[in-house]
């Protein structure tokens, strides 16, 4: 069994998510509805109809990745007034699709219940974390869900408390998985990121078998149409 969060790291309690109606307005403000081919009225109507589903502040409004992929969502992230970005060595970011065991509702909009950053699993590898999440009746977030979460709740991303989204994997032509697993963290402005991107939200990847003390594993209790 891998080690849990090191003694020097604390598990952060995040504030509640905004109401679904407020989340819809946030997406409209960012222009996500246009990217998804939806009108503001459609987005508002969905949020109003779904409001009250689940616990208060415990439900995330997500757009299906087939409508708005990660490459389009990542630049909408902001931290310290700096836009988010995808690392240069992940040009295939949109080819990372949900695992066979991760079922997304076949609708443009859907709900993600009780997202959790997985701080308690920091210093685990994705290979170790996936079966542990399954045993807890949780399912890992896909990359676009993780981005939606940070768009609605920027506090979900903080230094030393970032997360992987191992619900998304890239299947190679021979049927095996690429060893990269998507993650969302904060750039240090080093290397190919460039100093101008220091503190910017960053969509990147980590190896399937590697551990990182500052990365948890984002997950949910489930997804539903409305």
C-alpha positions as a Python dict, from the first residue, in 0.01 Angstrom:
ca = {
    (1, 'X'): (0, 0, 0),
    (2, 'X'): (149, 339, -97),
    (3, 'X'): (200, 609, 157),
    (4, 'X'): (-78, 860, 207),
    (5, 'X'): (-30, 1236, 227),
    (6, 'X'): (308, 1315, 390),
    (7, 'X'): (297, 1458, 742),
    (8, 'X'): (405, 1800, 615),
    (9, 'X'): (101, 1822, 384),
    (10, 'X'): (-249, 1910, 498),
    (11, 'X'): (-575, 1805, 337),
    (12, 'X'): (-768, 2118, 238),
    (13, 'X'): (-1144, 2152, 275),
    (14, 'X'): (-1275, 2338, -27),
    (15, 'X'): (-1569, 2580, -18),
    (16, 'X'): (-1901, 2469, -170),
    (17, 'X'): (-1950, 2492, -543),
    (18, 'X'): (-2170, 2779, -666),
    (19, 'X'): (-2537, 2703, -742),
    (20, 'X'): (-2591, 2549, -1085),
    (21, 'X'): (-2757, 2867, -1209),
    (22, 'X'): (-2445, 3064, -1116),
    (23, 'X'): (-2228, 2801, -1285),
    (24, 'X'): (-2431, 2840, -1603),
    (25, 'X'): (-2376, 3217, -1596),
    (26, 'X'): (-2005, 3161, -1551),
    (27, 'X'): (-1992, 2940, -1862),
    (28, 'X'): (-2191, 3196, -2058),
    (29, 'X'): (-1954, 3471, -1944),
    (30, 'X'): (-1661, 3265, -2073),
    (31, 'X'): (-1831, 3187, -2403),
    (32, 'X'): (-1840, 2811, -2342),
    (33, 'X'): (-2200, 2794, -2464),
    (34, 'X'): (-2090, 2920, -2805),
    (35, 'X'): (-1811, 2664, -2824),
    (36, 'X'): (-2067, 2394, -2740),
    (37, 'X'): (-2319, 2518, -2996),
    (38, 'X'): (-2572, 2609, -2728),
    (39, 'X'): (-2768, 2927, -2669),
    (40, 'X'): (-2752, 3109, -2335),
    (41, 'X'): (-3120, 3023, -2289),
    (42, 'X'): (-3054, 2649, -2331),
    (43, 'X'): (-2776, 2658, -2075),
    (44, 'X'): (-2982, 2859, -1827),
    (45, 'X'): (-3286, 2636, -1870),
    (46, 'X'): (-3081, 2325, -1805),
    (47, 'X'): (-2927, 2472, -1490),
    (48, 'X'): (-3261, 2594, -1359),
    (49, 'X'): (-3420, 2254, -1418),
    (50, 'X'): (-3134, 2073, -1246),
    (51, 'X'): (-3097, 2314, -954),
    (52, 'X'): (-3146, 2135, -624),
    (53, 'X'): (-3014, 1802, -756),
    (54, 'X'): (-2776, 1648, -504),
    (55, 'X'): (-2642, 1833, -204),
    (56, 'X'): (-2604, 2210, -196),
    (57, 'X'): (-2267, 2313, -335),
    (58, 'X'): (-2189, 1952, -424),
    (59, 'X'): (-2273, 1935, -795),
    (60, 'X'): (-2065, 2048, -1093),
    (61, 'X'): (-2214, 2147, -1429),
    (62, 'X'): (-2010, 1998, -1714),
    (63, 'X'): (-2019, 2019, -2093),
    (64, 'X'): (-1957, 1691, -2274),
    (65, 'X'): (-1600, 1676, -2413),
    (66, 'X'): (-1737, 1592, -2759),
    (67, 'X'): (-1887, 1945, -2758),
    (68, 'X'): (-1595, 2135, -2603),
    (69, 'X'): (-1257, 1955, -2581),
    (70, 'X'): (-982, 2017, -2329),
    (71, 'X'): (-776, 2222, -2575),
    (72, 'X'): (-1059, 2478, -2598),
    (73, 'X'): (-1129, 2487, -2225),
    (74, 'X'): (-773, 2513, -2093),
    (75, 'X'): (-709, 2873, -2216),
    (76, 'X'): (-1019, 2987, -2024),
    (77, 'X'): (-856, 2902, -1692),
    (78, 'X'): (-710, 3194, -1499),
    (79, 'X'): (-474, 3226, -1205),
    (80, 'X'): (-290, 3544, -1107),
    (81, 'X'): (-444, 3698, -1421),
    (82, 'X'): (-262, 3445, -1636),
    (83, 'X'): (-447, 3217, -1880),
    (84, 'X'): (-426, 2842, -1865),
    (85, 'X'): (-239, 2642, -2127),
    (86, 'X'): (-163, 2289, -2245),
    (87, 'X'): (201, 2177, -2232),
    (88, 'X'): (375, 2176, -2568),
    (89, 'X'): (450, 1804, -2555),
    (90, 'X'): (80, 1718, -2533),
    (91, 'X'): (-50, 1824, -2877),
    (92, 'X'): (-275, 1517, -2869),
    (93, 'X'): (-455, 1629, -2552),
    (94, 'X'): (-798, 1591, -2712),
    (95, 'X'): (-726, 1229, -2800),
    (96, 'X'): (-734, 1138, -2431),
    (97, 'X'): (-1084, 993, -2399),
    (98, 'X'): (-1281, 842, -2109),
    (99, 'X'): (-1186, 498, -1985),
    (100, 'X'): (-1427, 218, -2075),
    (101, 'X'): (-1530, 209, -1709),
    (102, 'X'): (-1610, 583, -1709),
    (103, 'X'): (-1956, 643, -1853),
    (104, 'X'): (-2046, 999, -1947),
    (105, 'X'): (-2412, 1084, -2010),
    (106, 'X'): (-2477, 1111, -2384),
    (107, 'X'): (-2602, 1469, -2354),
    (108, 'X'): (-2441, 1810, -2423),
    (109, 'X'): (-2470, 1903, -2053),
    (110, 'X'): (-2454, 1680, -1747),
    (111, 'X'): (-2390, 1687, -1374),
    (112, 'X'): (-2088, 1562, -1180),
    (113, 'X'): (-2164, 1489, -815),
    (114, 'X'): (-1937, 1541, -515),
    (115, 'X'): (-1606, 1612, -691),
    (116, 'X'): (-1306, 1553, -467),
    (117, 'X'): (-943, 1643, -528),
    (118, 'X'): (-805, 1329, -366),
    (119, 'X'): (-552, 1499, -138),
    (120, 'X'): (-547, 1184, 74),
    (121, 'X'): (-399, 995, -223),
    (122, 'X'): (-109, 1232, -285),
    (123, 'X'): (213, 1033, -332),
    (124, 'X'): (23, 748, -499),
    (125, 'X'): (72, 654, -863),
    (126, 'X'): (-223, 647, -1106),
    (127, 'X'): (-177, 271, -1127),
    (128, 'X'): (-227, 246, -750),
    (129, 'X'): (-502, 507, -727),
    (130, 'X'): (-749, 376, -985),
    (131, 'X'): (-840, 49, -807),
    (132, 'X'): (-849, 230, -472),
    (133, 'X'): (-1101, 482, -608),
    (134, 'X'): (-1312, 201, -752),
    (135, 'X'): (-1311, 26, -415),
    (136, 'X'): (-1452, 345, -260),
    (137, 'X'): (-1734, 357, -520),
    (138, 'X'): (-1583, 663, -680),
    (139, 'X'): (-1490, 718, -1043),
    (140, 'X'): (-1198, 935, -1164),
    (141, 'X'): (-1269, 1266, -1332),
    (142, 'X'): (-1197, 1301, -1701),
    (143, 'X'): (-977, 1594, -1802),
    (144, 'X'): (-1255, 1826, -1920),
    (145, 'X'): (-1443, 1772, -1593),
    (146, 'X'): (-1132, 1873, -1402),
    (147, 'X'): (-1103, 2191, -1607),
    (148, 'X'): (-1471, 2270, -1556),
    (149, 'X'): (-1420, 2227, -1182),
    (150, 'X'): (-1135, 2479, -1169),
    (151, 'X'): (-1332, 2721, -1389),
    (152, 'X'): (-1612, 2717, -1133),
    (153, 'X'): (-1401, 2679, -821),
    (154, 'X'): (-1049, 2822, -868),
    (155, 'X'): (-965, 2717, -510),
    (156, 'X'): (-961, 2357, -634),
    (157, 'X'): (-615, 2431, -775),
    (158, 'X'): (-347, 2548, -535),
    (159, 'X'): (22, 2492, -495),
    (160, 'X'): (103, 2154, -341),
    (161, 'X'): (-265, 2058, -385),
    (162, 'X'): (-316, 1989, -754),
    (163, 'X'): (-464, 1681, -917),
    (164, 'X'): (-462, 1419, -1190),
    (165, 'X'): (-763, 1331, -1404),
    (166, 'X'): (-697, 967, -1475),
    (167, 'X'): (-1047, 904, -1612),
    (168, 'X'): (-899, 1016, -1946),
    (169, 'X'): (-649, 790, -2122),
    (170, 'X'): (-501, 769, -2470),
    (171, 'X'): (-537, 430, -2635),
    (172, 'X'): (-266, 355, -2890),
    (173, 'X'): (-319, 188, -3227),
    (174, 'X'): (-214, -149, -3086),
    (175, 'X'): (-485, -131, -2818),
    (176, 'X'): (-258, -55, -2522),
    (177, 'X'): (-268, 268, -2324),
    (178, 'X'): (-21, 550, -2358),
    (179, 'X'): (175, 576, -2031),
    (180, 'X'): (88, 944, -1993),
    (181, 'X'): (-199, 1045, -1765),
    (182, 'X'): (-351, 1397, -1772),
    (183, 'X'): (-315, 1634, -1478),
    (184, 'X'): (-387, 1995, -1391),
    (185, 'X'): (-138, 2194, -1189),
    (186, 'X'): (36, 2531, -1164),
    (187, 'X'): (333, 2625, -1379),
    (188, 'X'): (661, 2725, -1216),
    (189, 'X'): (756, 2913, -1533),
    (190, 'X'): (1053, 2687, -1600),
    (191, 'X'): (1167, 2504, -1911),
    (192, 'X'): (944, 2520, -2216),
    (193, 'X'): (659, 2678, -2016),
    (194, 'X'): (844, 3011, -2021),
    (195, 'X'): (890, 3254, -1732),
    (196, 'X'): (589, 3456, -1843),
    (197, 'X'): (369, 3157, -1754),
    (198, 'X'): (479, 3128, -1393),
    (199, 'X'): (170, 3072, -1173),
    (200, 'X'): (-53, 2999, -1474),
    (201, 'X'): (-287, 2695, -1466),
    (202, 'X'): (-126, 2415, -1661),
    (203, 'X'): (-271, 2106, -1831),
    (204, 'X'): (-1, 1845, -1858),
    (205, 'X'): (70, 1481, -1793),
    (206, 'X'): (246, 1240, -1559),
    (207, 'X'): (354, 880, -1606),
    (208, 'X'): (109, 603, -1514),
    (209, 'X'): (353, 445, -1268),
    (210, 'X'): (500, 758, -1105),
    (211, 'X'): (412, 919, -771),
    (212, 'X'): (400, 1290, -690),
    (213, 'X'): (353, 1428, -339),
    (214, 'X'): (171, 1736, -473),
    (215, 'X'): (-82, 1559, -699),
    (216, 'X'): (-401, 1396, -578),
    (217, 'X'): (-659, 1210, -788),
    (218, 'X'): (-978, 1395, -869),
    (219, 'X'): (-1291, 1179, -858),
    (220, 'X'): (-1668, 1186, -833),
    (221, 'X'): (-1945, 972, -686),
    (222, 'X'): (-2117, 970, -1023),
    (223, 'X'): (-2265, 1154, -1320),
    (224, 'X'): (-2621, 1212, -1430),
    (225, 'X'): (-2813, 1379, -1712),
    (226, 'X'): (-3012, 1609, -1483),
}
